Amino acid sequence: MFKHSGWIFGIVFVLGLISGAPVSAAEPAGGNDLTEDMNIPQVVAKVNGTELRSDYIRFRLNLDMRRIGQNLNAQQKAKLAGAIIEKEIVRELMYQEGQAKGSGVSPETVEKELEEFKKSYGSEEEFQQALKLRGIDEGELKKGIEVDLIAKNLLDDRVKGKVEITDTQVKKFYEDKKESFKRPEAFRARHIFVAYVPFEVVQSTPPEEMKEKAGEYRAVAKKKIDEVYEKIKSGGDFEALAKEYSEDKGSADKGGDLDFMYKGVFDPMFDKTVAELKVGETSGIVETEFGYHVIQLMETKPSEYAPFKDVEQSIQKHLFMTEAQKLVGRYIEALRKKADIIVYYRGQ
């Protein structure tokens, strides 16, 4: 029997209650306001009299639309905005419930989380610049952290000790879904790799210049792989040659050893070549989208079912999260029913 209190915080994210940290070095910033043509009111909703204003909704919407990376029509934009608003309504409900139940968090706790967050930036100046670029201030960030910590505490209380997953349930899931745990055929190979264009050239050469000289670079690469292949045909040691000539730095030090891989991970031509080799055989020169390879097949593994012990923990977690989501969903629905919620923008 398993109890998984250590996984509870993950439920917050799985259910989408927490919008995510409002600032991230990876988030795009600046550019045109992609929401300017949307008729989003200044106040998008009220939760028990507390206004949810559109500033943050527009900010979040801009980020999401830029991540999607394609032009959305008016209906798609409205639907996305509506989903963000619904998420913020739930966050506000959780915040209010936490305050009412005395589940608030101390300023010291919020400050500690903020300091941890700041560590993802090189300096205080970079952190403040990131806030400025995204149109929010440190106070808003702290409020977001506080809301999310309160939500975590509430969900801890709702779920902790109430979800139990038995050994029988885990084993039954494995047997019922056994085909889902079938591993494809695998192989272990080593290769010598020469890129069409050397990595250092890609890093330091303007794209136009690199395009103009693409033929020259490829000719140099072909000459190099030809020379290596001749050494192999003459009885040269594959492992030693890989260490000396291969441009795949991750495997070169291991004599080109790529370890075991499932089919479908590499370029299709790589897989096709391996499929035609017998263990111990070496291919000719193989071209993929990345460059030239010479491949030596070392071992193969037939398709097999993942042993129960290898997937037991992941099954436990899946079953736990499924049951916990049901509990949390019912809890949130109860909060909504007793709340006075007015939505001014439905996103439809």
C-alpha positions in Angstrom: 0.0 0.0 0.0 1.4 3.4 -1.0 0.8 6.9 0.3 2.3 9.7 -1.8 2.3 13.0 0.1 5.5 13.9 -1.7 3.7 14.1 -5.0 0.9 16.4 -3.8 2.4 19.7 -5.0 2.5 18.2 -8.5 -1.3 18.2 -8.5 -1.4 21.9 -8.5 0.4 22.0 -11.8 -1.4 19.0 -13.3 -4.7 20.7 -12.7 -3.4 24.0 -14.1 -4.3 25.9 -10.9 -1.0 27.7 -10.8 -0.2 29.8 -13.8 3.5 29.4 -13.4 6.1 31.9 -12.3 5.2 35.2 -13.8 8.8 35.9 -14.8 11.2 33.5 -16.5 14.4 34.0 -18.4 13.0 31.7 -21.1 9.8 33.7 -21.6 9.7 36.0 -24.6 9.3 39.6 -23.9 8.7 42.9 -25.7 7.2 43.1 -29.2 3.7 44.2 -30.1 0.7 43.7 -27.9 -1.0 40.7 -29.5 -4.2 41.4 -27.5 -4.8 45.0 -28.6 -7.5 44.0 -31.0 -9.4 42.1 -28.3 -12.3 43.6 -26.5 -11.2 42.5 -23.0 -12.7 44.7 -20.3 -10.5 46.3 -17.6 -12.2 44.0 -15.0 -12.6 40.5 -16.4 -14.3 38.9 -13.3 -15.2 39.3 -9.7 -14.7 36.6 -7.0 -16.6 37.4 -3.9 -16.3 41.1 -4.7 -12.6 41.0 -5.5 -11.8 42.3 -9.0 -9.6 40.3 -11.4 -8.2 42.9 -13.7 -7.2 42.4 -17.3 -3.5 43.6 -17.0 -2.2 40.2 -15.9 -4.6 38.4 -18.3 -3.2 40.3 -21.3 0.3 39.7 -20.1 -0.2 36.0 -19.8 -2.1 35.9 -23.1 0.8 37.6 -24.9 3.2 35.0 -23.6 1.0 32.1 -24.5 0.4 33.4 -28.0 4.0 34.0 -28.7 4.8 30.4 -27.4 2.3 29.0 -29.8 4.1 30.8 -32.6 1.3 31.1 -35.0 -1.4 33.6 -35.9 -4.6 32.9 -34.0 -8.0 34.0 -35.2 -10.4 36.0 -33.0 -12.2 32.9 -31.7 -9.0 31.1 -30.8 -7.6 34.2 -29.0 -10.9 34.5 -27.0 -10.9 30.9 -26.0 -7.3 31.1 -24.8 -8.1 34.3 -22.8 -11.1 32.5 -21.3 -9.0 29.6 -20.1 -6.6 32.0 -18.5 -9.4 33.8 -16.7 -10.9 30.6 -15.4 -7.5 29.6 -14.0 -7.2 33.0 -12.3 -10.7 32.6 -10.8 -9.6 29.3 -9.2 -6.4 30.8 -7.9 -8.4 33.6 -6.3 -10.8 31.1 -4.8 -8.0 29.1 -3.3 -6.3 32.3 -2.0 -9.5 33.5 -0.3 -10.2 30.0 1.1 -6.7 29.8 2.5 -7.0 33.2 4.1 -10.3 32.3 5.7 -9.0 29.0 7.1 -5.8 30.6 8.4 -3.7 28.8 5.8 -1.8 31.9 4.9 2.0 31.9 4.5 4.4 34.1 6.4 6.2 37.0 4.7 9.4 35.2 5.5 8.3 32.1 3.6 7.4 34.2 0.6 10.7 36.1 0.8 12.6 32.8 0.9 10.8 31.5 -2.2 11.5 34.8 -3.9 15.2 34.6 -3.2 15.3 31.1 -4.6 13.6 32.4 -7.7 16.1 35.2 -8.1 19.0 32.7 -8.2 17.9 31.8 -11.8 19.3 35.3 -12.7 22.9 36.3 -12.8 22.3 39.4 -10.6 19.7 41.6 -8.9 20.1 44.0 -11.8 19.2 41.3 -14.3 16.3 40.2 -12.2 14.9 43.7 -12.0 15.4 44.2 -15.7 13.4 41.0 -16.4 10.5 42.3 -14.3 10.6 45.6 -16.1 10.5 44.0 -19.5 7.5 42.0 -18.6 5.6 45.0 -17.1 5.3 43.7 -13.5 6.9 44.6 -10.2 8.3 42.6 -7.3 5.1 43.1 -5.3 3.1 41.4 -8.0 5.6 38.5 -8.1 5.4 38.1 -4.3 1.6 38.0 -4.5 1.8 35.3 -7.1 4.2 33.3 -4.9 1.9 33.7 -1.9 -1.2 32.6 -3.8 0.6 29.5 -5.1 1.9 28.5 -1.7 -1.5 28.8 -0.2 -3.0 26.7 -2.9 -0.3 24.0 -2.2 -1.1 24.1 1.5 -4.9 23.7 0.8 -4.4 20.8 -1.6 -2.0 19.1 0.9 -4.8 19.2 3.5 -7.4 17.9 1.0 -5.3 15.0 -0.3 -2.8 14.0 2.3 -3.6 10.5 3.7 -6.8 10.2 1.7 -5.4 8.5 -1.4 -4.1 5.0 -1.0 -2.8 2.9 -3.9 -2.5 -0.8 -3.2 0.0 -3.3 -4.6 -3.0 -5.1 -6.3 -4.1 -1.9 -8.1 -0.6 -1.3 -9.4 -0.1 -4.9 -10.6 -3.6 -4.9 -12.2 -2.9 -1.7 -14.1 0.4 -3.2 -15.4 -1.4 -6.4 -16.6 -4.4 -4.5 -18.2 -2.1 -2.1 -20.0 0.8 -4.4 -20.7 1.0 -3.5 -24.4 1.7 0.1 -23.4 4.9 -1.1 -21.7 6.3 -2.9 -24.7 9.7 -1.6 -25.6 10.7 -1.5 -29.3 13.7 -3.3 -30.7 16.9 -1.7 -29.6 20.5 -1.7 -30.8 23.9 -0.7 -29.6 26.3 0.8 -32.1 29.3 2.9 -32.4 30.0 5.5 -35.1 32.5 7.9 -36.5 30.8 11.1 -37.4 31.9 14.0 -39.6 29.5 17.0 -39.9 28.8 18.7 -43.2 29.9 21.9 -41.6 32.2 21.9 -38.5 30.5 23.0 -35.3 32.9 25.9 -34.7 32.1 27.2 -38.2 28.4 27.2 -37.5 29.0 29.1 -34.3 31.2 31.8 -35.8 30.2 32.2 -39.4 27.3 34.4 -40.7 24.5 32.3 -42.2 24.9 33.9 -45.7 28.6 33.2 -45.8 28.0 29.7 -44.6 25.4 29.1 -47.3 27.7 30.4 -50.0 30.5 28.0 -48.9 28.3 25.0 -48.1 29.6 23.0 -51.1 33.2 23.7 -50.0 32.5 22.6 -46.4 30.8 19.4 -47.6 33.7 18.5 -49.9 36.1 18.8 -47.0 33.9 16.7 -44.8 33.5 14.0 -47.5 37.3 13.9 -48.0 37.8 13.4 -44.3 35.2 10.6 -44.0 36.7 8.9 -47.1 40.1 8.9 -45.5 38.8 7.5 -42.2 36.8 4.8 -44.1 39.9 3.7 -46.0 41.7 3.3 -42.7 38.9 1.1 -41.4 38.9 -1.0 -44.6 42.7 -1.4 -44.2 42.2 -3.0 -40.8 42.3 0.1 -38.6 40.8 -0.2 -35.1 37.3 1.4 -35.2 37.4 2.5 -31.6 40.8 4.2 -31.9 39.7 5.9 -35.1 36.5 7.2 -33.5 38.5 8.7 -30.7 40.8 10.4 -33.2 38.4 11.6 -35.9 34.8 11.5 -34.8 33.2 15.0 -34.4 30.5 13.6 -32.1 32.2 14.7 -28.9 29.6 12.9 -26.8 30.6 9.5 -28.1 34.1 10.0 -29.5 35.8 9.6 -26.1 34.0 6.2 -25.7 35.3 5.0 -29.1 32.1 6.1 -30.8 29.9 4.0 -28.5 26.3 5.3 -28.6 25.0 2.8 -26.0 21.7 1.2 -26.5 19.1 3.1 -28.4 15.6 2.4 -29.6 14.8 2.5 -33.3 13.3 5.8 -34.3 15.6 7.9 -32.2 18.1 8.6 -34.9 17.8 9.7 -38.5 15.8 7.1 -40.5 18.9 6.4 -42.7 20.9 5.5 -39.6 18.2 3.1 -38.5 18.0 1.6 -42.0 21.7 1.0 -42.1 21.8 -0.6 -38.7 18.9 -2.9 -39.6 21.0 -4.3 -42.5 24.1 -5.0 -40.4 25.0 -8.1 -38.5 26.6 -7.8 -35.1 30.2 -6.9 -35.6 29.8 -5.6 -39.1 30.7 -2.1 -40.2 28.8 -0.1 -42.7 30.0 1.9 -45.6 29.7 5.7 -45.5 26.2 6.8 -44.5 24.7 10.2 -45.1 22.1 11.6 -42.8 20.7 15.2 -42.4 23.6 15.9 -39.9 26.6 14.6 -41.9 28.6 11.5 -42.7 28.8 8.4 -40.6 30.5 5.1 -40.5 28.6 2.7 -38.2 29.5 -0.5 -36.5 26.8 -2.7 -34.9 27.8 -4.0 -31.5 24.7 -5.6 -30.0 20.9 -5.9 -30.5 18.0 -6.4 -28.2 14.6 -7.8 -29.3 11.4 -6.0 -28.6 10.4 -6.8 -25.0 8.0 -5.8 -22.3 9.4 -3.5 -19.6 9.8 -5.5 -16.4 7.2 -4.7 -13.8 9.9 -3.4 -11.3 11.0 -0.9 -13.9 7.6 0.8 -14.2 6.1 0.1 -10.8 6.9 3.6 -9.4 5.6 5.4 -12.5 2.3 3.4 -12.3 2.0 4.2 -8.6 2.4 7.9 -9.4 0.0 7.8 -12.3 -2.7 6.1 -10.2 -2.2 8.4 -7.3 -2.4 11.6 -9.4 -5.5 10.3 -11.1 -7.3 9.8 -7.8 -5.9 13.0 -6.3 -7.2 15.0 -9.2 -10.7 13.7 -8.6 -10.6 14.8 -5.0 -9.2 18.2 -5.8 -11.7 18.7 -8.6 -14.6 18.0 -6.3 -13.1 20.4 -3.7 -12.7 23.2 -6.2 -16.3 22.7 -7.5 -17.6 23.0 -4.0 -15.7 26.3 -3.6 -17.2 27.6 -6.8 -20.7 26.7 -5.7 -20.6 28.7 -2.5 -18.8 31.7 -4.1 -20.2 34.7 -5.7 -18.5 34.7 -9.1 -19.2 37.2 -11.9 -17.4 36.8 -15.2 -17.4 39.7 -17.6 -15.4 38.1 -20.4 -16.2 34.5 -21.2 -13.8 34.0 -24.1 -16.5 32.9 -26.5 
